[in-house]
Amino acid sequence: MIVLDTNVVSELMRDSPQQTFYQMRTIQKIIAALPNLSTDELLHIEQVIHDLYRARHETIIFYDDYGVWTEWDQNSVAAEVFDLLDKTEN
């Protein structure tokens, strides 16, 4: 069973009631259709969603079985690596 994220629902509630109804209906249709899609179709949808994140300049780099990797995570790890390199050079 796929459940709507409460953040998505609260975001939709900011819109007019009629607009919210249509958005919720669209989301429900998408959720209902997902289990019927093939693996290739799901991979294609996932790629489209990732492309939208990039086009919107979202800070999520990737989100997988291991969790969400954000721009902040990337910068933090890079800083640790650079610190380690600086220490080994001295």
N, C-alpha and C positions, 0 to 999 in steps of 0.2 A: 504494500500500500504506500502510495506517495502522498505526503502531507504538505500543505502549503506552509512555507516559512512565515512565522508571525511578523517578521520585518516586512515581507512583501505585502501582507495583508494590511498592516498599519500604513505603509506607503500608499497603497491604493485608496485607503479611507480618506486621504487628504483631498482627493478629487471629488467632483460632484457625484451625488448618488447614482445618477444615470450612467455617467462615465465609469464609475467604479463597477457597476453591474456588468457593463460590457467587457471591461478589462478582466474581471473575475471570471466571467463566462469564457473568455478567450483562454485564460490560464487553465481553467478546468478542462477545456477541450484539448489543450496541448498535453496536459498531464494524463488525460484519459487515452490519448493516442500513443504516447510513448511506449507502453508495453507491447504494442502491436508492431513496432518498427523492427527491422532487421538490425543486426550489429553494424553493418555498413551505413545504414541510414542514421543510426544513433551517433556513429563517429562523425558523419557529415554535419549533423546538428551541433555536436560539440565543437567542431571546427568553426562553424558559423558564429557560435556564442563567443569563442575565444577571439575571433576576428573583431567582433563588436566591442569586446573589452579593450582591445588594442586601439580601435578607431576612436573610442571614447577616452583614451589615455587613462584607463583605470590602473590602479596601482597593484592589482593582483597579477602576478607573473604566471603562476599556475596553481591549480587546485586538483589534487589527486588523492589516491589512497593514503598517502603519507601526510596529507593536510594541505593547508593553503600556504603558498610561498608568495610573499608580498615584496614590493620594492624596498620596504624597510628591512625585511629579512636579508635581502640581497646586499644592501648597503652595510648592514651590521656584520655579516660574514666577511665581506670584502675588507672592512676596517680591521677585523681580527687577523685576517691573513696578512695585511700590510704591516700591522703591529708585529706579528711574528717574524716577518721578513726583516723589519728594521732591527729587531733584537738579534737575529742571527748574523746580520752584517756587522754588528758592533762587537 
